[in-house]
Amino acid sequence: MKKGAVRLVMVLVLLGVGFGLAAMGPHAALAGSVTLTYSNFFPPTHVQSQLAESWCREVEKRTEGRVKVQYFAGQTLTKANQTYDSVVNGIADIGMSAFAYTRGRFPVMGAVDMPMGYPNGVEATTVANLIYEHFAAKELGDTQVMYLHAHGPGLLHTRKKAVATLEDLKGLKIRSTGISAELVKALGGTPVPMPMPESYQSLQKGVVDGSFHPLETNKGWKLGEVVDYVSMAYPVAYTTSFFVVMNKAKWNALDPKDQAVIAAINREWAIKHGKAWDTSDEDGLRFFKENGKTVVEIAPKEMERWVAATAPMIQDYARKLDQEGLKGTAVVETIRRELAKNAK
């Protein structure tokens, strides 16, 4: 097992039984079987959707049918930016979405998405769970957290124009969400906030000139068909962190033995998601190249300019969290230390 994956296993073990047993309290166990609903914005063909669906099947299998999960992919139950609140309010019992789609709602978890030079999805997933454990549990306190995960390096993709310098990016409208929108601004482009399901058509029609997304998205969401270049700016690669949460009342109504079963599955599935992001990054790059698209390398000296341009946004974000009593400096330092372990 790779070092990053080993650390992810350790982090999830330290979190306890999949974030689950900490909120047990008194239970009113449901008689017989219960059927829960699960909302996910990923399309059914995407590997992250397939993993979520396999989680549902695994829950039913290991609880011996006592807990069944009805799965809704592709925003068929709730929109991506409404998923968290839909779980809080019981519209969906379980939901997966990105923290970035409700910008400002999760300020501490938002720090995870900063352009810190994420090398892969396993490491990003480790960081997301680590920050949740030490700093952000209150932010998700109105739901029962199943697990978190995060994608691999978020990179700049453009159509028609290659970007190898900061000057190349000026004036370009770039699809982005959450922290990646701030990244676009820091690098001199114009951010256009937009969830992933709207991105293909916007790129195809030229509404935007590019998109910040991980390599997997080129195949997983077919964006490799409508962009022409990818700028390999790994030192400023960001991530997007995702939550899988459950309605607290529905969780508390489950039998404790079923909670323990689900919590164990959660630990396993967080690791699966991290690894899947990395495998799909490889597939996405291959798909991109097979479609005749171009990889743009950034010269080392130029890359130093990109890093310098993004440093203030990271510092400012940490400072704002500090001012709100949210330990922003400690959060950023924790992320840097974890990423440094992998670099070694």
C-alpha positions, -999 to +999 in steps of 0.1 A: +000+000+000+013+035-009+024+059+018-005+082+012-030+054+014-015+041+046-018+076+062-054+078+051-062+045+068-046+058+100-065+090+099-098+073+094-091+048+122-082+078+145-115+094+136-132+065+154-159+043+139-164+062+107-175+094+125-205+073+136-206+062+172-198+096+187-234+107+181-252+075+193-269+088+224-303+073+232-319+054+203-353+045+192-345+016+170-367+012+140-387-020+139-380-042+109-362-027+079-358+009+069-353+024+035-332+056+032-328+079+002-294+090-010-290+121-033-258+126-054-251+151-081-226+130-100-240+113-131-246+075-128-218+067-152-192+086-131-169+064-109-177+085-078-214+079-084-208+042-089-188+040-057-217+058-038-242+033-053-219+004-043-219+018-007-257+016-007-256-021-018-229-028+008-250-013+036-279-035+027-257-065+025-239-061+058-270-051+077-287-082+063-314-061+047-323-041+078-311-009+062-318-004+025-308+027+005-326+041-025-300+059-047-307+090-068-278+101-091-274+131-114-294+156-093-326+137-097-335+142-061-318+175-051-295+200-069-258+199-060-259+232-041-290+222-021-279+187-011-265+195+024-297+215+034-319+188+019-303+163+043-306+186+073-343+191+065-350+155+057-357+159+019-329+134+014-317+111+041-282+109+028-263+132+004-230+137-013-219+170-027-190+195-027-184+220+001-176+245-026-211+245-039-223+264-008-195+288-006-190+304+028-212+278+046-182+257+056-153+282+061-128+258+078-134+230+053-130+256+026-094+259+035-088+224+024-096+235-012-067+260-013-041+258-040-015+240-018-001+218-045-021+186-039-003+156-056-032+131-057-067+122-045-055+099-017-035+127-001-063+152-006-088+128+010-064+123+040-062+161+044-100+166+042-106+140+070-078+153+091-090+189+090-126+177+098-114+157+128-092+185+143-109+217+133-143+215+115-166+190+133-189+219+144-194+230+108-212+198+100-227+193+134-263+194+121-258+162+102-242+129+108-210+127+088-204+094+070-171+103+054-153+129+034-131+126+003-114+150-022-102+149-058-067+150-072-048+181-085-071+207-099-055+221-130-063+249-156-080+237-188-086+261-217-102+262-251-086+277-282-058+294-262-029+277-244-019+292-211+018+290-202+022+323-185+002+346-162-001+370-191-018+343-212-046+340-186-055+377-185-090+384-198-100+347-199-133+337-183-127+305-163-154+282-149-146+277-112-163+271-079-155+281-043-118+285-037-109+278-073-127+310-082-104+329-059-075+310-075-086+323-109-087+358-096-053+355-080-037+343-113-053+372-132-082+355-149-120+362-146-138+336-125-172+324-135-189+304-107-205+273-121-213+238-109-200+209-128-233+198-144-235+231-163-199+232-175-199+211-207-224+233-225-208+265-213-174+254-226-189+241-258-207+273-265-179+296-255-197+311-225-164+305-207-129+302-220-117+274-197-122+256-165-103+246-134-109+209-128-090+177-121-078+155-150-105+129-143-132+154-153-120+153-189-134+118-191-158+116-161-178+147-173-165+146-209-149+180-206-119+167-225-142+170-256-147+208-252-113+220-239-081+220-259-052+226-234-043+217-199-017+238-180+003+214-157+007+239-128+010+213-101+026+236-074-007+256-073-030+226-077-061+229-056-086+202-046-124+201-041-135+183-009-168+164-008-190+153+020-213+123+025-237+131+053-269+117+068-299+132+085-292+131+122-327+119+132-326+091+107-291+081+119-302+082+156-332+060+148-310+032+135-301+003+157-266+007+173-254-025+157-264-012+122-247+021+130-215+002+138-218-017+105-223+015+085-194+032+103-171+004+093-182+007+057-176+044+058-139+040+067-134+016+038-153+038+013-134+070+021-102+051+010-119+037-021-130+072-032-095+087-027-079+059-048-107+061-074-099+098-079-063+089-088-072+061-111-097+083-129-071+111-132-050+087-152-080+078-173-089+114-178-054+124-190-054+095-215-089+105-227-077+141-231-047+130-252-066+105-273-089+134-283-059+152-297-056+178-269-024+194-258-005+193-225+012+226-216+042+225-194+050+256-173+086+267-171+101+265-135+107+303-133+072+310-145+059+285-120+075+305-092+054+335-103+022+314-101+031+303-066+039+338-055+006+350-070-014+326-050+004+329-016-015+361-005-049+344-010-039+315+013-025+339+039-056+361+037-079+331+040-060+319+071-062+354+086-099+357+081-105+324+098-082+335+127-103+367+131-134+346+134-118+324+160-115+294+136-077+288+139-070+295+102-032+296+106-032+263+124-055+248+097-031+259+069+000+248+087-016+214+093-024+210+056+012+220+047+027+195+072+005+167+059+015+174+022+051+177+032+050+141+046+040+129+012+067+149-006+093+132+015 
